[in-house]
Amino acid sequence: MPRIVDPRLPATLRALREQAGLSLRDLAKRAYSSRSHLHDIEQGRKSPPPDLMVRLDEALGAGGHLAGMVRDDPAGLSGEEQQRLRAAITRPRRIDAGTIDSLAAVLAHQRRLEDVVGSAAVVRPVLAQLSAIEQLVNGARRDKHWPRLVDVAGQWAQFGGWLSAATGDHASSRAWYLRAMEWATEAGNPHLTATSLSMRGHLAWMRGETAAMVELSRAAAWQPASPGVRGVAVQQEARGLAILGDAEGADRQLDNAQELTARAADARDREPDWLYFHDPTYLMMQRGLAQRYLRRYDRAVELLQSGLDQLPGEVRRSDWVGWYVCQLAATHVAAGDRDVAASWIAEAREIADSTGAKRLAGEVAQVEREIDC
């Protein structure tokens, strides 16, 4: 079974080894390993097996801390699925429905795993799997299985774009979104085409390109996609308009997004699988961000805090939720409530540290500086 490695493991292992006054060679002897293997683990180049982590714990007196930083990934490919995928890559012209079903199921699990453990923990295995899927698509025969294969591949590419953006690799993110649009076009999937456009708008927002964010969001909303997909695009356009100071336009589009979201909630079975996250609670937090951009701080605090309070417990400590916690803290700072902001930013800091989310850590540091001013 694939493994999930805490992104803090390399630094933690190195710190414990140095505190113990051990060289890599000394530690390798005590843990029945090799110096080069331990060096690769400390550099983050290798995923260590759980049994080695147990031996390292014993050698360093870490009390199980290191072993707890490596765990099985229930969302990864099973042995049978790995064998099926390897066979498909070797003989891509023999692709079958079972292989495509496996890819779709694993993607659904990977998305939900990322909600819990954060982007940094899953980006490397997902992109490795995506590289294999790309080989599969390139070698597959254009037979009856082709439309669904390229459709599922496009969904993987869209997720790869999201993870790349979340972990700071904007160039790779844009490339994967473009690939997702290409495959969505071949598959004839307007929902995926619209989502990829919308996510390019999200990437533009991350890069501070607000005008592009608005235009890409509008382009996504014009696609013949589901109400939920268009609702995501419309609320994103609204946030862009709020950043640009167009309060009337932002309010109008937020109302439109609310209507689309309500329609989507009434027909969840007609929405694409990847839109599982989009619901009235998510829209509430997005509306809160728009209010913050418009300097309506009291309303922004109300919406952001209410949205956070309604999130399920299993995702409450994920990095994307930590980002909203950070925005709530920043809103309190803007409203002059520095003491309240300090408690929220402490929570955001804990999430950033536990998930290894560099972007979140950077934004947390910025808000901490504003609190201290």
ABEGO torsion letter per residue (X at the ends): XBBBBBAAAAAAAAAAAAAAGBBAAAAAAAAGBBAAAAAAAAAGABBBBAAAAAAAAAAAGAGGAAAAABBBBAABBBAAAAAAAAAAAABAAABBAAAAAAAAAAAAAAAAAAAAAEAAAAAAAAAAAAAAAAAAAAABBBBAAAAAAAAAAAAAAAAAAAAAAAAGBAAAAAAAAAAAAAAAAAAGBAAAAAAAAAAAAAAAAAAGBAAAAAAAAAAAAABBBBAAAAAAAAAAAAAAAAAAGBAAAAAAAAAAAAAAAAAAAABAAABBAAAAABBAAAAAAAAAAAAAAAGBAAAAAAAAAAAAAABBAAAAABAAAAAAAAAAAAAAAAAGBAAAAAAAAAAAAAAAAAAGBAAAAAAAAAAAAAAAX
